[in-house]
Amino acid sequence: MRGYGMILLINACVRQESRTKRLADHYLQRFNEPVTEVDLQKISFPLADEDFLSRRDRLCEEWRLDDPMFFLARQFASADRIVIAAPYWNLSFPAALQQYFEQICVRGITFMYNAEGIPQGLCRAQELVYITTTGRDPVPWDYGYGYVKALAESYFGIREVRLIQAAGLDMIGADTEAILAESIWQASSEERQRTKREQQKKTLTPVLVVIVFVIYLIGCVAVLMLAGWSPVLLMMAIPLVGMIAGIIYVLKERRAVPGSR
């Protein structure tokens, strides 16, 4: 599996033998990069009361974003890939995950407001994977996954948010291990297809660039010949045009790399 840089696992699972955590661990085994885990059960979150909000707002106004108060926000913003493991609880997720979001929603670190007051994401990650399990039949995910998806896309600027789920684990007659195995296989299959599409895109892009450049070059030569340019000037102009096109292509590719912004 290709490298993804720093992978951040937000572990919102409560039980020691959490099936959601098992599903997340199986998913993460596909990557050869180190995983930084944030175990929310081991964090004593401060109460988000008026004093907390006033201190946070003051630090943001003073641009003191290196304060220890914002460690979790800086960690989240710098991750190359984010995975959240959270069981489906009461149409949502465990409360610790909401407390975590309250800590990382920091203006100037994970998002900012533009001149129109619209939030713009500042996070490095281009993808967030939300992994969850439930004991009952599949239900609408709007209040759990849907909320995380809206937050990630609208505030954090994470372009792709995906759901991996295993449902019906506690239904009468359910084969828990088979359901988990099916979810793992499906997630692995989707990841392989995504990797294949990205490789095909990387292969096809340079070919298209060359074709477009050749067509553009022929057009430039034709225009210059009609303008009465001498062959010597044409020979000098062609390498210059090629160099400019190459610089534009390299800059475009650098902007397309996750975390380069």
N, C-alpha and C positions, 0 to 999 in steps of 0.2 A: 504494500500500500504506500502511495506517495506521501511525502511529508506534509504535515499541516502546521508545524510550529507548535506553540504552546496550546494544549487542550485543557480547558477549564471545566471540571465536573462539579456542578452544584448538586449536592446530595441532600435532598429534602425528605429522605426516607426515615421512618421512625423505628420500625421493628428491626431487630438484629438479623433476622432471616428474611429480610424484605425481598419480595419477588421482583419489585421494580428495580432494586439495586442489582439483582442478579441479571436482569435484562440489560441494564446499563453496562455492567461489567463485560458481558458477552459482546455487546456492540463495540466497546472500546478496545477489545482485543484485536480488532482489525487494523489498528493504527500502530505504527512503530515510533510514535512520539511520546514523550513523558506526559503524564496526566497529573495536573494539580487539582486535588480534591478539596472542596470546601464543604465540610460536614456541618450542616446547620444545627444539628443536635448538640454540637460541642461549643456553640457560640452563644454567649449571653448578650442578646441584643438590648441596647438601651431603649427606654420607652420613648416613642416618638411624640413627646408632649410639646408644650409651647416653648419651654427652655431649649429643648433639642432643636426645634425648628429655627428658633432665633439665633442660636449659635451657628447652625449650618448656614443660614442666610448671611450672617455677618462674615463668616469665613469666605463664602463665595464672592461677596461684594469686595472684600479685600484681596481677592485672588490668592488666598492662602490654601491652595488646593493640595499642597503636600502635607497638610495636617493629618495625623494618624486617624482622625475621624473618617477620612475618606479612603482608607487603605482598600477596603473591599471594592469601592467604586473604581479605583485606579487598576486594581487587578482585573476586574471584569472588562474594563475598557481596553486593556492591553492584550487580552486573550485572542488567539488566532481562530479558535473554534470553541464553541460553548455547548455543553451537554447538561441538561437539567433532568434529574431523576426525581420524580414526585408521584406518589400514589394518588389515585383518584379518591378524594375525601369530600363527602357532602357537596357534590356538584362542583368541586374545586380542587384544592390541594392543601396540605398542612399549613398551619398559620405561620410557621417559621419561614416559609418561602416568601410570604407577603412581607414579613419583617425584613428579609434580605433585600427585597426590591426597594423598600423604603430607605435602605442604607446606600444603595448604588445609584438611585435616581438623583444625580448631583449635576447641577448646571455648571458647565465648563469642563466636566470630565466625561460623562457618558452621553450628554446631549447639550445643546444650546438652543436659544431662540433666535430666529432671524429677525429682520427689520419688521416683518409683518406679524411677529409673535408666534410663528409656527415652529414647533420643535424640529431640530435637525440632529441626527445621530453623529456621535463622535467615536463610536466603538470600532475597533480594528476588525472584529470578526465579521465574516460575510455569511455565516450560517450558524443557526442555533437548532439543536435537536432536542425535542421534548419527549422524554420517555416516561410512560405511565402504565399502570395496571389497575384493573378493577375486578372485583369478585362477581359482579353482575353482568347482565347483557350490555352490549354497547349502548351508550347513551350520548346525548348531545355534549360536545366538548367545549361549548361556548364559554362556560364559566371558569374553566381551568386552562386548557390549552389555548382556547380562543383569546383569553385575556393576555396570556404570555405572548402570543403571536402579535396581537395588536401593540403591546408595549414594545416588543423588540423591533418591529417594523417602523412604528410611528415615532418612538423616542430614541431608540438606540441606533437606528440606521442599519439594522441587520437585514439584509435583503432576502434571505431565504430562511424560513422557519418550517421545520418538518416535525411530524408526529410519528412516534413509534409506540404502539400500544398492544397490550394483551388483555383481552376482556373475557368475562364469563368464567373466571378461575374458580369461583366458589359455587357455581351452579351444580345441582344434583347430577351426578354422573359425569361431571367434567373431568377430562384428563389434563390436569394442570401442567404436567411436564410436556405433553404434546402441544398444548396451546403456546407455552413459552417457546418451545423449539420452533414452532411455525412462525412466531413473531420474529425470532432471531433470524431464521432463514429468509423471511421476506425483507427484513432490514438489510441483510447482507446482499441479497439480490439487487435491491434498489441502489445500494452503494456501488456495486460492480457496474451496473448500468450507467450510473452517473460518471464514474471514472472513465468508462469507455467513451461516453459522449464528449467528455472534456478532452480526452486524447485525440479523438477524431477532429474536434474543433481546432486543437493546436496544430494538427497536421494540415488541415484544410486552409487555415488562415494565411500562412506564408504563401501558399500556392495562389490564392486569390489576390494577395498583395502583388505578387509578381505579374499576374495577368493584367491587373488594373494599371500597374506601373508601365508595362510594355505598351498598352493602349494609349496611356497618357503621353508616353515618350514619342510614340509615332505621331500623335496629334501635334505635340510641340514642334517636332522636326518639320512637319508639313507647314505649320504656321510660319515658322522662321524662314523656310525656303520661299514661301510666298512673299515674305517681307523683304526678301533680297539678301539674306545673310549669306556670307561666304562659307564654304566647307570648313575652313579653319575655325571660324567662330562657332559653328555647329559642333565641332569636335570638342571645343572647350566648354560649351554649354551643357552637353549631355552628361559628363561626370558630375557637374555641379548640381544638376537636377536630381541625379541619382543619390548624391550625398544628402541633399535636403530631404528627399523621400525616406531615406534610411533613418535619419534622425527623427523624423515625425513618427515612423513606425516604432522605433525603440521607446520613445516617450509614451506612446499609446500603450505599449505592452507593460511598461512600468506602472502606469496608472491602473491597469487591469489586475495587477497582482494584489491578493488580499493583504491588507495591512499597510499598503504603500501610501495611503492617503494620510 
